[in-house]
């Protein structure tokens, strides 16, 4: 299927525990000279909705082969998958992006927002497939640990194996300034390659023009920075 210069395909692949996972793939229409850089687009708490598909298409129009897996399809607490299961699904999604969409295995980014931003960060800490991470306002510190979320994301920062761009609003209760300061300090201590950008007066969900936290100026700036970061890191 072609949509405004894009190719769109629905596929299924074996995820965590070999369970089938549904995903949508997007890529620029037309032949490429070689394998395209790829991106795994990781949706937030509202699932693989119109906002997630808009984000995936934006990346595809910028030249990326994009896979957007549906991490909520198998349920869980309020649809939220456990960290381990999500990471297994994301690892398999990256593999499917290479094998079935022709993405360059050396140039795959993890891009996510809200819950998906946390998973993008965790994926960058867990997988050698990830060459760059863009985390839009993902939690750095969980409110409480559980069997589904057994480890604080911040505690895994030592394992981050890819450059990170982290973007958040300064009025976001899920990612308060003190958590951002902790992230900055820990990443600096571990000598990681990172950039952190915060937006004064901006709340959670500022990318999503379908919900109340949307901030057009912050969204435009954040996406501009994200695309420039990916272009540089995946060149």
C-alpha positions as CSV (number, residue, x, y, z in Angstrom):
1,X,0.0,0.0,0.0
2,X,1.3,3.5,-0.9
3,X,0.3,6.6,1.1
4,X,1.5,10.1,0.2
5,X,4.8,8.8,-1.1
6,X,5.1,6.1,1.6
7,X,4.9,2.3,1.5
8,X,2.8,0.9,4.3
9,X,2.6,-2.8,5.3
10,X,1.1,-4.7,8.2
11,X,3.1,-7.7,9.3
12,X,3.4,-10.1,12.2
13,X,6.5,-11.5,13.8
14,X,7.4,-13.8,16.7
15,X,8.1,-11.7,19.7
16,X,8.9,-12.5,23.3
17,X,8.1,-16.1,24.1
18,X,7.5,-16.7,20.3
19,X,4.1,-15.0,20.6
20,X,2.9,-13.3,17.5
21,X,3.2,-9.5,17.5
22,X,1.4,-7.2,15.1
23,X,3.3,-4.2,13.6
24,X,3.0,-1.7,10.9
25,X,6.0,-0.9,8.6
26,X,6.5,2.4,6.7
27,X,9.2,3.4,4.3
28,X,9.7,5.9,1.5
29,X,8.2,4.9,-1.8
30,X,10.7,4.1,-4.5
31,X,14.0,2.2,-4.6
32,X,16.9,3.1,-2.4
33,X,20.5,2.9,-3.4
34,X,21.2,0.7,-0.5
35,X,19.8,-0.4,2.9
36,X,18.0,2.5,4.6
37,X,18.6,3.5,8.2
38,X,15.8,2.1,10.4
39,X,13.8,3.1,13.4
40,X,11.7,1.2,15.8
41,X,8.9,3.6,16.8
42,X,7.6,2.7,20.3
43,X,4.2,4.0,21.2
44,X,3.1,5.4,24.5
45,X,0.4,4.3,27.0
46,X,-2.5,4.8,24.5
47,X,-1.1,2.1,22.2
48,X,-0.6,2.0,18.5
49,X,-3.0,4.9,17.9
50,X,-3.2,7.7,15.3
51,X,-0.6,9.7,17.1
52,X,1.9,6.7,17.0
53,X,1.2,6.2,13.3
54,X,1.7,9.9,12.6
55,X,5.1,9.7,14.3
56,X,6.1,6.6,12.3
57,X,5.1,8.3,9.1
58,X,7.1,11.4,10.0
59,X,10.2,9.2,10.4
60,X,9.5,7.4,7.1
61,X,9.1,10.7,5.3
62,X,12.6,11.6,6.6
63,X,14.0,8.6,4.9
64,X,13.8,5.8,7.5
65,X,12.4,2.3,7.3
66,X,10.2,2.3,10.3
67,X,8.5,-0.5,12.2
68,X,5.8,0.3,14.8
69,X,5.0,-2.8,16.9
70,X,1.8,-3.1,18.9
71,X,3.1,-3.8,22.4
72,X,-0.4,-3.7,23.9
73,X,-1.9,-6.4,21.7
74,X,-1.4,-9.2,24.3
75,X,-2.8,-7.2,27.2
76,X,-1.3,-7.0,30.7
77,X,-2.1,-4.5,33.5
78,X,-4.0,-1.8,31.7
79,X,-2.5,-3.0,28.5
80,X,1.0,-2.2,29.8
81,X,3.5,-4.9,29.0
82,X,6.1,-6.0,31.5
83,X,9.6,-4.6,30.7
84,X,11.0,-8.0,29.9
85,X,8.3,-8.8,27.5
86,X,8.4,-5.4,25.8
87,X,12.2,-5.7,25.3
88,X,11.8,-9.1,23.8
89,X,9.2,-7.8,21.4
90,X,11.4,-4.8,20.5
91,X,14.4,-7.0,19.8
92,X,12.3,-9.1,17.5
93,X,10.8,-6.0,15.9
94,X,14.3,-4.7,15.1
95,X,15.1,-8.1,13.5
96,X,12.0,-8.0,11.4
97,X,12.9,-4.4,10.3
98,X,16.2,-5.8,8.9
99,X,15.0,-9.1,7.5
100,X,11.6,-8.0,6.1
101,X,12.0,-4.3,5.4
102,X,15.6,-4.2,4.3
103,X,16.9,-1.8,7.0
104,X,20.6,-1.4,7.6
105,X,21.3,-3.6,10.7
106,X,24.1,-1.1,11.7
107,X,21.8,1.9,11.7
108,X,18.7,1.2,13.7
109,X,17.3,3.8,16.2
110,X,14.9,3.3,19.0
111,X,12.4,6.2,19.1
112,X,9.7,6.4,21.7
113,X,7.5,8.7,23.7
114,X,6.0,8.5,27.2
115,X,6.0,4.8,28.1
116,X,7.6,4.2,24.8
117,X,10.3,6.6,25.6
118,X,11.2,4.5,28.7
119,X,11.2,1.4,26.5
120,X,13.4,3.1,24.0
121,X,15.9,3.9,26.8
122,X,15.8,0.4,28.2
123,X,16.1,-1.0,24.7
124,X,19.3,1.0,24.2
125,X,20.6,-0.4,27.4
126,X,19.7,-4.0,26.6
127,X,20.4,-4.5,22.9
128,X,23.4,-4.3,20.6
129,X,21.1,-3.7,17.7
130,X,20.4,-0.1,18.8
131,X,22.6,2.6,17.3
132,X,20.8,5.7,18.6
133,X,18.0,6.4,21.1
134,X,15.5,9.2,21.1
135,X,13.5,9.3,24.3
136,X,10.6,11.8,24.4
137,X,9.6,12.2,28.1
138,X,10.0,8.6,29.2
139,X,10.1,7.9,32.9
140,X,13.6,7.7,34.3
141,X,12.4,6.6,37.8
142,X,9.3,4.4,38.3
143,X,6.9,5.4,41.1
144,X,7.2,1.8,42.4
145,X,8.9,-1.4,41.4
146,X,7.0,-4.6,40.7
147,X,7.3,-7.9,39.0
148,X,6.6,-6.2,35.7
149,X,9.0,-3.3,36.4
150,X,11.7,-4.9,38.6
151,X,14.5,-2.3,38.0
152,X,14.6,1.4,37.8
153,X,15.6,2.6,34.3
154,X,18.2,5.0,35.8
155,X,20.0,2.0,37.4
156,X,20.6,0.6,33.9
157,X,22.3,3.7,32.5
158,X,25.7,2.1,32.7
159,X,24.6,-0.4,30.1
160,X,23.5,2.3,27.6
161,X,25.3,1.4,24.4
162,X,24.1,4.1,22.0
163,X,24.0,7.9,21.8
164,X,20.9,9.3,23.6
165,X,18.7,12.3,22.9
166,X,16.3,12.9,25.8
167,X,13.6,15.5,25.6
168,X,11.1,16.5,28.3
169,X,8.9,19.3,29.6
170,X,9.9,21.0,32.8
171,X,6.3,20.8,34.1
172,X,6.0,17.1,33.6
173,X,5.2,15.3,36.8
174,X,6.3,11.9,35.3
175,X,9.7,13.3,34.6
176,X,10.3,16.1,37.1
177,X,13.4,18.3,36.9
178,X,15.1,16.4,39.8
179,X,14.9,13.1,37.8
180,X,16.3,14.8,34.7
181,X,19.2,16.2,36.8
182,X,19.8,12.6,38.1
183,X,19.9,11.3,34.6
184,X,22.3,14.0,33.5
185,X,24.6,13.3,36.4
186,X,24.6,9.5,36.0
187,X,25.2,9.6,32.2
188,X,28.0,12.1,32.8
189,X,29.6,9.9,35.4
190,X,29.5,6.9,33.1
191,X,30.9,8.9,30.1
192,X,27.9,8.3,27.9
193,X,27.2,10.2,24.7
194,X,24.0,12.1,25.3
195,X,22.1,15.3,24.9
196,X,19.2,16.4,27.2
197,X,16.8,19.1,26.2
198,X,14.0,20.4,28.5
199,X,11.2,22.9,27.7
200,X,10.1,25.4,30.4
201,X,6.4,25.5,31.1
202,X,5.7,22.4,29.0
203,X,3.9,19.3,30.4
204,X,3.8,15.6,29.6
205,X,2.6,14.5,26.2
206,X,3.6,17.7,24.4
207,X,4.1,15.8,21.1
208,X,0.5,14.7,20.9
209,X,-1.8,17.2,19.1
210,X,-4.8,15.1,20.0
211,X,-4.5,15.5,23.8
212,X,-4.4,18.3,26.3
213,X,-0.6,18.5,26.9
214,X,0.2,19.4,23.3
215,X,2.6,22.3,22.8
216,X,3.1,23.1,19.2
217,X,6.4,25.0,19.6
218,X,8.0,22.4,21.8
219,X,6.8,19.6,19.5
220,X,8.3,21.3,16.4
221,X,11.6,22.0,18.1
222,X,11.8,18.5,19.6
223,X,11.1,16.7,16.3
224,X,13.6,19.0,14.6
225,X,16.2,18.1,17.1
226,X,15.4,14.4,16.9
227,X,15.6,14.3,13.1
228,X,19.0,16.2,13.2
229,X,20.3,13.8,15.9
230,X,19.3,10.7,13.9
231,X,20.8,12.0,10.7
232,X,24.1,12.7,12.5
233,X,24.2,9.5,14.5
234,X,23.1,7.1,11.8
235,X,25.1,8.7,8.9
